């Protein structure tokens, strides 16, 4: 990038590739939709909408995790809304990897060349998290 202090915000995390539009609902939902093999189907508002769609015949096979960010605080397993239990690490790492993938896609789509090692990622965590939980998030983000 010409200006090494450039900051780019991604406000649409949809899987359709258009990741530079503001979502009409404002804040992105903390929602992650995984298939039975724990591969990300969708993140954010799109995850919730896909799972709740009346045309969705696969909803009972998919795992939707909603409002999971507060659950790192002391939980080893998270439960999808259909009751399936998955490790907290799997859910958080999947979400973080998806966000990174979309950010890198944004750079490519906008012809922004950047050395990936020079990117500074900022991840906010809830204030109530103790140092152990913050350290765990940092470790997972580095995966």
N, C-alpha and C positions, 0 to 999 in steps of 0.2 A: 504494500500500500504506500502511496506517496506520503501520506501523513501518518506516522506511526502511532499517533495518539487517537486515531479514529475510533469512534464507538458506534457500533451498529446494534440496534434493538430489533429483535424478531418478536412480532406480536401475534403471528398466526402459525401454529404448529401442525397444521393439517398435512395429511399424507399425499395430497394431490399435487404437491410441488409448488403451489403458490404460497410462499411463506413471507410475503412482504406486505400483507394487507392487515389493517387493524380489524380485530374481531368486534362485531357489533355489541357483544356482551361485556366488553371490557376485560376484566381479569380472566386469565386462563384457568380453567378448573384443574385441580390436582387429581387427574384421572388417567389411568393407564389401562389399556385393553390389550391383553395377551391371548395368543392362541394356546392350544393344549401343550405345545412344545416350548412355551414361554417366549415366543417371538412377538415383538411389538406389532400390533395391528394399527393402533392409533393412540394418540396422546392428547390430553387436554379436553377441550369441549368436543372435539371430534370423537374421542373415545366414548364419552357419555352418549352422544347422539347416535353413533353407530350401534351401540349396545341396545339402546332404547327404541331403535327404529322398528316400526311395525312390519317392515319388509325383511327383517333380519331373522333368517331361519337358523343361524349358527349361534345365536346368543347363549344357548344352554351349553355350548362347547367352549365358549370364550370365557376368560377370566377378567372381570372388571374390578379394578382397585380404585376406590374413590376416597378422597381426603386422606391419603395415606401419609402425607409428610409429617404429621404429628406423631405417627406411630413408631418412628425410629426410637423414640424415647422409651426404651425398656422392653420392646417386643422382638422376639426372634422369628416369629411367623406372622404373616398377615393373611387375612381372610378376604377373598373376593366377595362380591355381593351375592354370588350364588353359593357361597360357603366353602369353596376350595381353599386349602391352606398352602401357602407358598412362602419360602424364606424371605425375610425382610430384605436381605441382600439382593436376591433376584429381582425384586420389584424396584428397588432404588437404582441398582446398576442398569437395569433395562431402561428406566426412565432417563437417566443421565446420558447413556449412550445414544438414545434416540434424539435427545436435545442437541448433543454434539453433532450427530449426523445431519440434522436439519440446519444447524448453524454453518457447517461446512458447505452444505448444499446452497445455502444463501450466498455465501462468498463466491462460489463457482458461478451461480446463475447471474450474479451481478458483476462478473469479470473482475473480481477483487483477488489479486494474488497476494498471498500472505504465507509466511513460514509458520506452519502449525505450532512449532515450538516457541514462537514469539507471542502467541495468543495468551492473554491473561483472562482466565475464566473467573467469574464472580458468582458464587453460590451463597445465597442467604439461607440462614437456618433460624428456626424459632428461638426466641430469647430464653425460653425455659429449658432448652437442651443443656445438659451438663457437658463437661469437657470430653467425656468418653463418647457421647453421641456425636459431638462435633468432629472428633477424631475419626470416628467410624465413617461419617459422611465424606470426610476428606480422603480417606483410604479408598472408598468406593468410587469417588470422582476420578481418582487416578487410574482406575481400571479402564 
